[in-house]
Amino acid sequence: ASRDRTTTQNSPHSDSQTWKNLMFFKKYILTQVTIILISILTLKTWHKIVKMTYIFSF
């Protein structure tokens, strides 16, 4: 298995593979960040809604 890894690293295909991995990593990070941002925003809005309903309930 280790021998195969070294041969693939030496081949010209390895560069494109690392590029693909980088792109995937970028996409993954962007997705995570957007999910976090959306969750924060929804939490904030939800908090506002809860506050409003709390105020109006009295």
mmCIF file of the C-alpha atoms, coordinates in Angstrom:
data_MODEL
# 
_entry.id   MODEL 
# 
loop_
_atom_site.group_PDB 
_atom_site.id 
_atom_site.type_symbol 
_atom_site.label_atom_id 
_atom_site.label_alt_id 
_atom_site.label_comp_id 
_atom_site.label_asym_id 
_atom_site.label_entity_id 
_atom_site.label_seq_id 
_atom_site.pdbx_PDB_ins_code 
_atom_site.Cartn_x 
_atom_site.Cartn_y 
_atom_site.Cartn_z 
_atom_site.occupancy 
_atom_site.B_iso_or_equiv 
_atom_site.pdbx_formal_charge 
_atom_site.auth_seq_id 
_atom_site.auth_comp_id 
_atom_site.auth_asym_id 
_atom_site.auth_atom_id 
_atom_site.pdbx_PDB_model_num 
ATOM 1  C CA . ALA A 1 1  ? 0.000   0.000  0.000   1.00 0.00 ? 1  ALA A CA 1 
ATOM 2  C CA . SER A 1 2  ? 2.816   2.418  0.907   1.00 0.00 ? 2  SER A CA 1 
ATOM 3  C CA . ARG A 1 3  ? 4.626   1.592  -2.359  1.00 0.00 ? 3  ARG A CA 1 
ATOM 4  C CA . ASP A 1 4  ? 1.503   2.461  -4.369  1.00 0.00 ? 4  ASP A CA 1 
ATOM 5  C CA . ARG A 1 5  ? 1.191   5.763  -2.535  1.00 0.00 ? 5  ARG A CA 1 
ATOM 6  C CA . THR A 1 6  ? 4.743   6.835  -3.412  1.00 0.00 ? 6  THR A CA 1 
ATOM 7  C CA . THR A 1 7  ? 4.251   5.942  -7.105  1.00 0.00 ? 7  THR A CA 1 
ATOM 8  C CA . THR A 1 8  ? 1.013   7.942  -7.303  1.00 0.00 ? 8  THR A CA 1 
ATOM 9  C CA . GLN A 1 9  ? 2.734   10.922 -5.632  1.00 0.00 ? 9  GLN A CA 1 
ATOM 10 C CA . ASN A 1 10 ? 5.550   10.852 -8.215  1.00 0.00 ? 10 ASN A CA 1 
ATOM 11 C CA . SER A 1 11 ? 3.173   10.652 -11.182 1.00 0.00 ? 11 SER A CA 1 
ATOM 12 C CA . PRO A 1 12 ? 1.940   13.894 -12.872 1.00 0.00 ? 12 PRO A CA 1 
ATOM 13 C CA . HIS A 1 13 ? -1.606  12.936 -11.840 1.00 0.00 ? 13 HIS A CA 1 
ATOM 14 C CA . SER A 1 14 ? -0.792  13.652 -8.185  1.00 0.00 ? 14 SER A CA 1 
ATOM 15 C CA . ASP A 1 15 ? -0.891  17.434 -8.763  1.00 0.00 ? 15 ASP A CA 1 
ATOM 16 C CA . SER A 1 16 ? -4.420  17.330 -10.134 1.00 0.00 ? 16 SER A CA 1 
ATOM 17 C CA . GLN A 1 17 ? -5.399  15.020 -7.266  1.00 0.00 ? 17 GLN A CA 1 
ATOM 18 C CA . THR A 1 18 ? -4.088  17.436 -4.634  1.00 0.00 ? 18 THR A CA 1 
ATOM 19 C CA . TRP A 1 19 ? -5.846  20.278 -6.482  1.00 0.00 ? 19 TRP A CA 1 
ATOM 20 C CA . LYS A 1 20 ? -9.102  18.297 -6.368  1.00 0.00 ? 20 LYS A CA 1 
ATOM 21 C CA . ASN A 1 21 ? -8.561  17.689 -2.657  1.00 0.00 ? 21 ASN A CA 1 
ATOM 22 C CA . LEU A 1 22 ? -7.933  21.401 -2.079  1.00 0.00 ? 22 LEU A CA 1 
ATOM 23 C CA . MET A 1 23 ? -11.094 22.336 -3.967  1.00 0.00 ? 23 MET A CA 1 
ATOM 24 C CA . PHE A 1 24 ? -13.085 19.784 -1.989  1.00 0.00 ? 24 PHE A CA 1 
ATOM 25 C CA . PHE A 1 25 ? -11.600 21.158 1.253   1.00 0.00 ? 25 PHE A CA 1 
ATOM 26 C CA . LYS A 1 26 ? -12.500 24.723 0.228   1.00 0.00 ? 26 LYS A CA 1 
ATOM 27 C CA . LYS A 1 27 ? -16.057 23.674 -0.617  1.00 0.00 ? 27 LYS A CA 1 
ATOM 28 C CA . TYR A 1 28 ? -16.323 21.793 2.684   1.00 0.00 ? 28 TYR A CA 1 
ATOM 29 C CA . ILE A 1 29 ? -15.085 24.792 4.700   1.00 0.00 ? 29 ILE A CA 1 
ATOM 30 C CA . LEU A 1 30 ? -17.431 27.160 2.840   1.00 0.00 ? 30 LEU A CA 1 
ATOM 31 C CA . THR A 1 31 ? -20.364 24.840 3.484   1.00 0.00 ? 31 THR A CA 1 
ATOM 32 C CA . GLN A 1 32 ? -19.501 24.589 7.176   1.00 0.00 ? 32 GLN A CA 1 
ATOM 33 C CA . VAL A 1 33 ? -19.138 28.367 7.502   1.00 0.00 ? 33 VAL A CA 1 
ATOM 34 C CA . THR A 1 34 ? -22.456 29.021 5.748   1.00 0.00 ? 34 THR A CA 1 
ATOM 35 C CA . ILE A 1 35 ? -24.200 26.441 7.940   1.00 0.00 ? 35 ILE A CA 1 
ATOM 36 C CA . ILE A 1 36 ? -22.779 28.083 11.070  1.00 0.00 ? 36 ILE A CA 1 
ATOM 37 C CA . LEU A 1 37 ? -23.754 31.573 9.866   1.00 0.00 ? 37 LEU A CA 1 
ATOM 38 C CA . ILE A 1 38 ? -27.273 30.453 8.969   1.00 0.00 ? 38 ILE A CA 1 
ATOM 39 C CA . SER A 1 39 ? -27.700 28.716 12.324  1.00 0.00 ? 39 SER A CA 1 
ATOM 40 C CA . ILE A 1 40 ? -26.493 31.851 14.160  1.00 0.00 ? 40 ILE A CA 1 
ATOM 41 C CA . LEU A 1 41 ? -28.873 34.038 12.152  1.00 0.00 ? 41 LEU A CA 1 
ATOM 42 C CA . THR A 1 42 ? -31.812 31.701 12.718  1.00 0.00 ? 42 THR A CA 1 
ATOM 43 C CA . LEU A 1 43 ? -30.994 31.520 16.421  1.00 0.00 ? 43 LEU A CA 1 
ATOM 44 C CA . LYS A 1 44 ? -30.909 35.335 16.613  1.00 0.00 ? 44 LYS A CA 1 
ATOM 45 C CA . THR A 1 45 ? -34.203 35.698 14.758  1.00 0.00 ? 45 THR A CA 1 
ATOM 46 C CA . TRP A 1 46 ? -35.737 32.895 16.822  1.00 0.00 ? 46 TRP A CA 1 
ATOM 47 C CA . HIS A 1 47 ? -34.608 34.702 19.985  1.00 0.00 ? 47 HIS A CA 1 
ATOM 48 C CA . LYS A 1 48 ? -36.243 37.906 18.708  1.00 0.00 ? 48 LYS A CA 1 
ATOM 49 C CA . ILE A 1 49 ? -39.458 36.047 17.905  1.00 0.00 ? 49 ILE A CA 1 
ATOM 50 C CA . VAL A 1 50 ? -39.465 34.458 21.359  1.00 0.00 ? 50 VAL A CA 1 
ATOM 51 C CA . LYS A 1 51 ? -38.867 37.881 22.934  1.00 0.00 ? 51 LYS A CA 1 
ATOM 52 C CA . MET A 1 52 ? -41.704 39.397 20.928  1.00 0.00 ? 52 MET A CA 1 
ATOM 53 C CA . THR A 1 53 ? -44.128 36.626 21.820  1.00 0.00 ? 53 THR A CA 1 
ATOM 54 C CA . TYR A 1 54 ? -43.024 36.862 25.438  1.00 0.00 ? 54 TYR A CA 1 
ATOM 55 C CA . ILE A 1 55 ? -43.696 40.619 25.470  1.00 0.00 ? 55 ILE A CA 1 
ATOM 56 C CA . PHE A 1 56 ? -47.061 40.236 23.701  1.00 0.00 ? 56 PHE A CA 1 
ATOM 57 C CA . SER A 1 57 ? -48.174 37.425 25.981  1.00 0.00 ? 57 SER A CA 1 
ATOM 58 C CA . PHE A 1 58 ? -48.352 39.853 28.916  1.00 0.00 ? 58 PHE A CA 1 
# 
